[in-house]
Amino acid sequence: MWIFGLFLLVPFVEIALFVTVGAWLTLWPTLAICLFTGVLGAFLVRWQGLGVLRDIQAAGPMGDPLSPLAHGALILIGGFMLMLPGFFTDAIGFLLMVPAVRRGIIAYIGTRVKVSDVRMGGFRTGPPPDWVDADYEDVTPDPEKREPLTRPSKWTEP
């Protein structure tokens, strides 16, 4: 239910901020700020996302991928918020680009979520375990070589 309230509240806050900032800065500077934050959001997602990929690669296949993946998810959400037009979503997006804020969010969520198992998949070198390797021979009779019935079928007898 709180998500529904959030979907109603955020547009009202954005409209109120647009009207207030637009009255203070006028139309074109307000639109320029929105365009600039969208471009900046795309740049920050790329820059910080590559940093997260480097962290995952540095950890190797036996390292814990959960923290870098959580950071990557929050970076994507923050970049999405920055690309949305609006000042409230931009503020949330900029906050999510700060590593200390992300660590705090991950720590808070970490107290509420229990991860039971993490498995890293790899490439399988052989067939799946339920695979059956078999040869076959087609035994379908050829209709031209089939012998005619010598007696009528029991289905047609009275």
Residue frames as a rotation matrix with the C-alpha (Angstrom) as fourth column:
MET 1
0.565 0.825 0.000 0.00
0.825 -0.565 0.000 0.00
0.000 0.000 -1.000 0.00
TRP 2
0.381 -0.486 -0.786 2.89
0.210 -0.783 0.586 2.36
-0.900 -0.388 -0.196 0.69
ILE 3
-0.671 -0.605 0.429 4.13
0.532 0.011 0.847 1.90
-0.517 0.796 0.314 -2.91
PHE 4
0.026 0.777 0.629 0.78
0.956 -0.203 0.211 3.16
0.292 0.596 -0.748 -4.19
GLY 5
0.806 0.239 -0.541 1.13
0.467 -0.819 0.334 6.21
-0.363 -0.522 -0.772 -1.94
LEU 6
-0.145 -0.949 -0.281 4.64
0.276 -0.312 0.909 6.74
-0.950 0.055 0.307 -3.24
PHE 7
-0.591 -0.018 0.807 3.41
0.804 0.073 0.591 6.67
-0.069 0.997 -0.029 -6.85
LEU 8
0.503 0.814 0.291 0.88
0.798 -0.567 0.204 9.34
0.331 0.130 -0.935 -5.94
LEU 9
0.732 -0.207 -0.649 3.20
0.376 -0.671 0.639 11.48
-0.568 -0.712 -0.413 -3.81
VAL 10
-0.253 -0.963 0.095 6.28
0.627 -0.089 0.774 11.68
-0.737 0.255 0.626 -6.06
PRO 11
-0.300 0.130 0.945 4.53
0.879 -0.348 0.327 13.32
0.371 0.929 -0.010 -9.06
PHE 12
0.787 0.614 0.062 2.94
0.527 -0.721 0.449 15.93
0.321 -0.321 -0.891 -6.76
VAL 13
0.507 -0.699 -0.504 6.31
0.358 -0.361 0.861 16.73
-0.784 -0.618 0.067 -5.22
GLU 14
-0.445 -0.695 0.566 7.91
0.799 -0.023 0.600 16.94
-0.404 0.719 0.565 -8.68
ILE 15
0.129 0.574 0.809 5.19
0.817 -0.523 0.241 19.28
0.561 0.630 -0.536 -9.98
ALA 16
0.922 0.221 -0.318 5.47
0.378 -0.696 0.611 21.50
-0.086 -0.683 -0.725 -6.93
LEU 17
0.137 -0.954 -0.268 9.25
0.432 -0.186 0.882 21.69
-0.891 -0.237 0.387 -7.33
PHE 18
-0.394 -0.234 0.889 8.97
0.919 -0.101 0.381 22.42
0.001 0.967 0.255 -11.06
VAL 19
0.551 0.676 0.489 6.57
0.644 -0.717 0.266 25.27
0.531 0.168 -0.831 -10.41
THR 20
0.864 -0.238 -0.444 8.69
0.260 -0.545 0.797 26.71
-0.432 -0.804 -0.408 -7.60
VAL 21
-0.132 -0.990 0.045 12.05
0.493 -0.026 0.870 26.40
-0.860 0.137 0.491 -9.38
GLY 22
-0.244 0.110 0.964 10.53
0.959 -0.118 0.256 27.46
0.141 0.987 -0.076 -12.70
ALA 23
0.818 0.551 0.168 9.13
0.504 -0.826 0.252 30.63
0.277 -0.122 -0.953 -11.09
TRP 24
0.673 -0.625 -0.396 12.53
0.110 -0.445 0.889 31.38
-0.732 -0.641 -0.231 -9.58
LEU 25
-0.347 -0.927 0.141 14.81
0.213 0.068 0.975 30.49
-0.913 0.368 0.174 -12.54
THR 26
0.073 0.530 -0.845 12.34
-0.866 -0.387 -0.317 30.85
-0.496 0.754 0.431 -15.46
LEU 27
0.856 0.509 0.090 11.62
-0.402 0.765 -0.504 28.21
-0.325 0.395 0.859 -18.10
TRP 28
0.715 -0.542 -0.442 14.87
-0.316 0.313 -0.896 27.73
0.624 0.780 0.052 -20.05
PRO 29
-0.337 -0.864 0.373 17.29
-0.818 0.072 -0.571 27.40
0.467 -0.498 -0.731 -17.12
THR 30
0.061 0.444 0.894 14.90
-0.794 0.564 -0.225 24.95
-0.604 -0.697 0.387 -15.47
LEU 31
0.952 0.301 -0.063 14.75
-0.266 0.705 -0.657 22.81
-0.153 0.642 0.751 -18.62
ALA 32
0.342 -0.908 -0.243 18.53
-0.550 0.017 -0.835 23.06
0.762 0.419 -0.493 -19.04
ILE 33
-0.327 -0.423 0.845 19.03
-0.941 0.227 -0.251 21.75
-0.085 -0.877 -0.473 -15.50
CYS 34
0.506 0.600 0.620 16.73
-0.515 0.787 -0.341 18.78
-0.692 -0.146 0.707 -16.22
LEU 35
0.923 -0.212 -0.321 18.59
-0.218 0.400 -0.890 17.99
0.317 0.892 0.323 -19.45
PHE 36
0.030 -0.983 0.179 21.99
-0.765 -0.138 -0.629 18.35
0.643 -0.118 -0.757 -17.76
THR 37
-0.167 -0.072 0.983 21.09
-0.881 0.459 -0.115 16.00
-0.443 -0.885 -0.140 -14.89
GLY 38
0.847 0.483 0.220 19.86
-0.316 0.792 -0.522 13.39
-0.427 0.373 0.824 -17.38
VAL 39
0.667 -0.684 -0.295 23.15
-0.250 0.167 -0.954 13.47
0.702 0.710 -0.060 -19.28
LEU 40
-0.210 -0.750 0.627 25.11
-0.893 -0.115 -0.436 13.53
0.399 -0.651 -0.646 -16.03
GLY 41
0.336 0.424 0.841 23.11
-0.747 0.664 -0.037 10.52
-0.574 -0.615 0.540 -14.80
ALA 42
0.990 0.001 -0.138 24.02
-0.096 0.720 -0.687 8.50
0.099 0.694 0.713 -17.91
PHE 43
0.242 -0.970 0.026 27.70
-0.442 -0.134 -0.887 9.43
0.864 0.203 -0.461 -17.46
LEU 44
-0.189 -0.316 0.930 27.71
-0.981 0.025 -0.191 8.53
0.037 -0.948 -0.315 -13.75
VAL 45
0.734 0.481 0.479 26.04
-0.491 0.863 -0.115 5.16
-0.469 -0.151 0.870 -14.36
ARG 46
0.844 -0.467 -0.262 28.68
-0.007 0.480 -0.877 4.29
0.536 0.742 0.402 -16.92
TRP 47
0.003 -0.926 0.378 31.60
-0.569 -0.313 -0.761 5.53
0.822 -0.213 -0.528 -14.82
GLN 48
-0.210 -0.062 0.976 30.54
-0.961 0.197 -0.194 3.99
-0.180 -0.978 -0.101 -11.52
GLY 49
0.826 0.542 0.157 29.18
-0.489 0.826 -0.279 0.87
-0.281 0.154 0.947 -13.21
LEU 50
0.563 -0.712 -0.419 32.58
-0.175 0.392 -0.903 0.17
0.807 0.582 0.096 -14.74
GLY 51
-0.336 -0.661 0.671 34.08
-0.813 -0.156 -0.561 0.56
0.475 -0.734 -0.485 -11.27
VAL 52
0.279 0.528 0.802 31.67
-0.824 0.560 -0.082 -2.06
-0.493 -0.638 0.591 -9.93
LEU 53
0.954 0.030 -0.300 32.60
-0.216 0.761 -0.612 -4.42
0.209 0.648 0.732 -12.79
ARG 54
0.041 -0.998 -0.036 36.27
-0.430 0.015 -0.903 -3.98
0.902 0.053 -0.429 -11.90
ASP 55
-0.266 -0.084 0.960 35.44
-0.963 0.074 -0.260 -4.83
-0.050 -0.994 -0.100 -8.27
ILE 56
0.730 0.591 0.345 33.62
-0.555 0.806 -0.207 -7.99
-0.400 -0.040 0.916 -9.33
GLN 57
0.770 -0.503 -0.393 36.51
-0.109 0.503 -0.857 -9.05
0.629 0.703 0.333 -11.57
ALA 58
-0.181 -0.882 0.436 39.04
-0.686 -0.205 -0.698 -8.31
0.704 -0.425 -0.568 -8.85
ALA 59
0.141 0.309 0.941 37.15
-0.928 0.372 0.016 -10.52
-0.345 -0.875 0.339 -6.41
GLY 60
-0.804 -0.476 -0.357 37.49
-0.585 0.742 0.329 -13.44
0.108 0.473 -0.874 -8.82
PRO 61
-0.225 0.764 -0.604 35.21
-0.324 0.526 0.786 -16.44
0.919 0.373 0.130 -9.13
MET 62
-0.232 0.105 -0.967 35.55
0.739 0.665 -0.105 -17.38
0.632 -0.739 -0.232 -5.46
GLY 63
-0.985 -0.162 0.052 34.91
0.100 -0.798 -0.595 -13.87
0.138 -0.581 0.802 -4.10
ASP 64
-0.349 0.896 -0.276 31.65
0.697 0.051 -0.715 -12.60
-0.627 -0.442 -0.642 -2.67
PRO 65
-0.774 0.028 0.633 29.71
0.541 -0.491 0.683 -10.91
0.330 0.871 0.365 -5.51
LEU 66
0.098 0.963 -0.252 26.79
0.986 -0.060 0.153 -9.72
0.132 -0.264 -0.955 -3.38
SER 67
0.119 -0.070 -0.990 28.17
0.518 -0.846 0.122 -6.35
-0.847 -0.528 -0.064 -2.28
PRO 68
-0.845 -0.432 -0.315 29.33
-0.020 -0.563 0.826 -5.24
-0.535 0.704 0.467 -5.75
LEU 69
-0.687 0.658 0.310 26.06
0.607 0.285 0.742 -6.44
0.400 0.697 -0.595 -7.27
ALA 70
0.234 0.767 -0.597 24.07
0.948 -0.318 -0.036 -4.51
-0.217 -0.557 -0.802 -4.69
HIS 71
-0.261 -0.409 -0.874 26.14
0.183 -0.910 0.371 -1.41
-0.948 -0.063 0.313 -5.40
GLY 72
-0.981 -0.132 0.141 25.57
0.151 -0.069 0.986 -1.94
-0.121 0.989 0.087 -9.13
ALA 73
-0.261 0.959 0.107 21.82
0.915 0.210 0.345 -2.24
0.309 0.188 -0.932 -8.65
LEU 74
0.336 0.370 -0.866 21.70
0.710 -0.703 -0.024 0.95
-0.618 -0.607 -0.499 -6.59
ILE 75
-0.641 -0.592 -0.488 23.82
0.057 -0.671 0.739 2.75
-0.766 0.445 0.464 -9.19
LEU 76
-0.835 0.389 0.390 21.35
0.485 0.182 0.856 1.71
0.261 0.903 -0.340 -11.90
ILE 77
0.183 0.935 -0.304 18.41
0.981 -0.153 0.118 2.91
0.063 -0.319 -0.945 -9.82
GLY 78
0.074 -0.233 -0.970 20.22
0.430 -0.870 0.242 6.18
-0.900 -0.435 0.036 -9.10
GLY 79
-0.899 -0.434 -0.065 21.02
0.105 -0.356 0.928 6.68
-0.426 0.827 0.366 -12.78
PHE 80
-0.466 0.821 0.331 17.43
0.791 0.218 0.571 5.98
0.396 0.528 -0.751 -13.71
MET 81
0.363 0.586 -0.724 16.29
0.856 -0.517 0.010 8.55
-0.369 -0.624 -0.689 -11.15
LEU 82
-0.332 -0.565 -0.755 18.74
0.173 -0.824 0.540 11.10
-0.927 0.049 0.371 -12.58
MET 83
-0.963 -0.048 0.266 17.45
0.268 -0.024 0.963 10.50
-0.040 0.999 0.036 -16.10
LEU 84
-0.019 1.000 0.006 13.86
0.994 0.018 0.112 11.12
0.112 0.008 -0.994 -15.05
PRO 85
-0.396 -0.110 0.911 12.86
0.219 -0.976 -0.023 14.77
0.892 0.190 0.411 -15.35
GLY 86
0.740 0.672 0.043 12.43
0.161 -0.239 0.958 16.31
0.654 -0.701 -0.285 -11.93
PHE 87
0.025 -0.743 0.669 14.28
-0.631 -0.531 -0.566 17.74
0.776 -0.408 -0.482 -9.00
PHE 88
0.450 0.206 0.869 13.13
-0.856 0.376 0.355 15.32
-0.254 -0.903 0.345 -6.29
THR 89
0.976 -0.100 0.191 14.15
0.147 0.958 -0.247 12.25
-0.158 0.269 0.950 -8.33
ASP 90
0.473 -0.860 0.192 17.44
-0.024 -0.231 -0.973 13.99
0.881 0.456 -0.130 -9.17
ALA 91
0.133 -0.400 0.907 18.16
-0.940 -0.341 -0.012 14.46
0.314 -0.851 -0.421 -5.47
ILE 92
0.711 0.159 0.685 17.49
-0.438 0.862 0.255 10.77
-0.550 -0.482 0.682 -4.81
GLY 93
0.929 -0.364 0.060 19.61
0.263 0.539 -0.800 9.82
0.259 0.760 0.597 -7.82
PHE 94
0.257 -0.873 0.413 22.55
-0.427 -0.487 -0.762 11.94
0.867 0.020 -0.498 -6.67
LEU 95
0.283 -0.117 0.952 22.30
-0.946 0.131 0.298 10.43
-0.159 -0.985 -0.073 -3.18
LEU 96
0.880 0.097 0.465 22.45
-0.079 0.995 -0.057 6.93
-0.469 0.014 0.883 -4.65
MET 97
0.740 -0.672 0.024 25.64
0.086 0.058 -0.995 7.85
0.667 0.738 0.101 -6.49
VAL 98
0.157 -0.672 0.724 27.45
-0.897 -0.403 -0.180 8.46
0.413 -0.622 -0.666 -3.18
PRO 99
-0.249 -0.306 -0.919 29.19
-0.111 0.952 -0.287 5.22
0.962 0.030 -0.271 -2.06
ALA 100
-0.986 -0.129 0.103 28.67
-0.111 0.057 -0.992 5.93
0.122 -0.990 -0.070 1.66
VAL 101
-0.263 0.961 0.085 24.91
-0.919 -0.223 -0.325 6.30
-0.293 -0.164 0.942 1.12
ARG 102
0.238 0.314 -0.919 24.84
-0.683 0.727 0.071 3.07
0.690 0.611 0.387 -0.87
ARG 103
-0.664 -0.542 -0.515 26.75
-0.002 0.690 -0.724 1.25
0.748 -0.480 -0.459 1.88
GLY 104
-0.851 0.400 0.340 24.23
-0.455 -0.238 -0.858 2.50
-0.262 -0.885 0.385 4.44
ILE 105
0.129 0.934 -0.334 21.28
-0.991 0.113 -0.067 1.34
-0.025 0.339 0.940 2.32
ILE 106
0.034 -0.185 -0.982 22.92
-0.388 0.903 -0.184 -2.04
0.921 0.388 -0.041 1.72
ALA 107
-0.922 -0.379 -0.078 23.60
-0.059 0.336 -0.940 -2.42
0.382 -0.862 -0.333 5.47
TYR 108
-0.513 0.809 0.288 19.99
-0.757 -0.267 -0.596 -1.54
-0.405 -0.524 0.749 6.28
ILE 109
0.377 0.657 -0.653 18.61
-0.880 0.473 -0.032 -3.95
0.288 0.587 0.757 3.70
GLY 110
-0.341 -0.622 -0.704 21.14
-0.338 0.781 -0.526 -6.56
0.877 0.058 -0.477 4.80
THR 111
-0.910 0.049 0.411 19.60
-0.397 0.181 -0.900 -6.64
-0.119 -0.982 -0.145 8.27
ARG 112
-0.050 0.994 0.093 16.21
-0.774 0.020 -0.633 -7.42
-0.631 -0.104 0.769 6.75
VAL 113
0.651 0.213 -0.728 17.22
-0.702 0.532 -0.473 -9.96
0.287 0.819 0.496 4.08
LYS 114
0.188 -0.587 0.787 18.71
-0.492 0.638 0.593 -13.39
-0.850 -0.499 -0.169 4.67
VAL 115
0.268 -0.217 -0.939 20.68
-0.915 0.247 -0.318 -14.94
0.301 0.944 -0.132 1.82
SER 116
0.721 0.096 0.687 20.69
-0.449 0.820 0.356 -18.69
-0.528 -0.565 0.634 2.20
ASP 117
0.209 -0.646 0.734 22.89
0.552 0.697 0.457 -19.75
-0.807 0.310 0.503 -0.71
VAL 118
0.559 -0.150 -0.816 24.91
-0.656 -0.682 -0.324 -18.20
-0.508 0.716 -0.480 -3.51
ARG 119
0.266 -0.466 0.844 26.16
0.475 0.825 0.306 -20.31
-0.839 0.320 0.441 -6.37
MET 120
-0.051 -0.374 -0.926 28.29
-0.711 -0.638 0.297 -19.20
-0.702 0.673 -0.234 -9.22
GLY 121
0.784 0.389 0.484 27.41
0.062 0.727 -0.684 -20.94
-0.618 0.566 0.546 -12.45
GLY 122
-0.326 -0.896 -0.300 29.91
-0.449 -0.132 0.883 -21.94
-0.832 0.423 -0.360 -15.03
PHE 123
0.068 0.291 -0.954 29.95
-0.986 0.163 -0.021 -23.55
0.149 0.943 0.298 -18.40
ARG 124
0.554 0.193 0.810 29.06
-0.387 0.921 0.046 -27.20
-0.737 -0.338 0.585 -18.53
THR 125
-0.418 -0.805 -0.421 31.61
-0.803 0.111 0.585 -29.34
-0.424 0.583 -0.693 -20.34
GLY 126
-0.990 0.089 0.108 29.44
0.123 0.921 0.369 -32.39
-0.067 0.379 -0.923 -20.89
PRO 127
-0.416 0.907 0.067 25.79
0.109 -0.023 0.994 -33.19
0.903 0.421 -0.090 -21.41
PRO 128
-0.069 0.464 0.883 23.23
-0.891 -0.427 0.155 -32.46
0.449 -0.776 0.443 -18.69
PRO 129
-0.757 -0.332 0.563 22.94
-0.603 0.686 -0.407 -35.11
-0.251 -0.648 -0.719 -15.96
ASP 130
0.013 0.829 0.560 19.56
-0.244 0.545 -0.802 -36.39
-0.970 -0.126 0.210 -17.19
TRP 131
0.138 -0.041 -0.990 20.80
-0.979 -0.157 -0.130 -36.79
-0.150 0.987 -0.062 -20.77
VAL 132
0.377 -0.005 0.926 20.51
-0.028 0.999 0.017 -40.24
-0.926 -0.032 0.377 -22.36
ASP 133
-0.245 -0.544 -0.803 22.89
-0.895 -0.193 0.403 -40.99
-0.374 0.817 -0.439 -25.19
ALA 134
0.014 0.338 0.941 21.37
0.044 0.940 -0.339 -43.64
-0.999 0.046 -0.002 -27.45
ASP 135
-0.925 -0.197 -0.324 21.32
-0.327 -0.019 0.945 -44.87
-0.192 0.980 -0.047 -31.03
TYR 136
0.005 0.968 0.252 18.13
-0.312 0.241 -0.919 -45.59
-0.950 -0.073 0.303 -32.88
GLU 137
-0.965 -0.170 0.202 16.95
0.119 0.402 0.908 -47.38
-0.235 0.900 -0.368 -35.99
ASP 138
-0.394 0.856 -0.334 13.88
-0.867 -0.467 -0.175 -46.37
-0.306 0.220 0.926 -37.95
VAL 139
-0.913 0.121 0.390 11.55
0.151 0.987 0.047 -49.41
-0.379 0.102 -0.920 -38.12
THR 140
-0.053 0.913 -0.404 8.61
-0.509 -0.373 -0.776 -47.71
-0.859 0.164 0.485 -39.82
PRO 141
-0.163 0.004 0.987 7.35
0.585 0.806 0.093 -50.09
-0.795 0.592 -0.133 -42.55
ASP 142
-0.889 -0.146 -0.434 7.50
-0.271 -0.595 0.756 -48.89
-0.369 0.790 0.490 -46.14
PRO 143
0.009 0.997 0.074 3.92
-0.497 0.069 -0.865 -48.73
-0.868 -0.029 0.496 -47.50
GLU 144
0.278 0.074 -0.958 5.00
-0.953 0.144 -0.266 -50.03
0.119 0.987 0.111 -50.94
LYS 145
-0.582 -0.594 -0.556 6.66
-0.506 0.799 -0.323 -53.13
0.637 0.094 -0.765 -49.48
ARG 146
-0.546 0.436 0.716 3.86
-0.695 0.242 -0.677 -53.98
-0.469 -0.867 0.171 -47.10
GLU 147
-0.969 0.242 -0.050 2.09
0.185 0.845 0.501 -57.28
0.164 0.476 -0.864 -47.76
PRO 148
-0.357 0.912 0.202 -1.67
-0.631 -0.394 0.669 -57.08
0.689 0.111 0.716 -48.29
LEU 149
-0.419 0.320 0.850 -3.93
-0.783 0.347 -0.516 -58.51
-0.460 -0.882 0.105 -45.59
THR 150
-0.943 0.041 -0.331 -4.93
-0.153 0.829 0.537 -62.11
0.297 0.557 -0.776 -46.33
ARG 151
-0.339 0.881 -0.331 -8.07
0.893 0.412 0.181 -61.98
0.296 -0.235 -0.926 -44.32
PRO 152
0.158 0.437 0.885 -10.37
0.136 -0.898 0.419 -59.13
0.978 0.054 -0.202 -43.42
SER 153
-0.789 -0.444 0.424 -9.92
-0.276 -0.360 -0.891 -57.35
0.548 -0.821 0.162 -40.14
LYS 154
-0.616 0.563 -0.550 -11.95
0.772 0.570 -0.282 -58.42
0.155 -0.599 -0.786 -37.16
TRP 155
-0.712 0.333 -0.618 -13.24
0.064 -0.846 -0.530 -54.90
-0.699 -0.416 0.581 -36.98
THR 156
-0.592 0.487 -0.642 -15.06
-0.805 -0.393 0.444 -55.29
-0.036 0.780 0.625 -40.29
GLU 157
-0.846 0.303 -0.439 -16.54
0.168 0.933 0.319 -58.78
0.506 0.196 -0.840 -39.62
PRO 158
-0.056 0.922 0.384 -20.18
-0.481 -0.361 0.799 -58.93
0.875 -0.140 0.463 -38.58
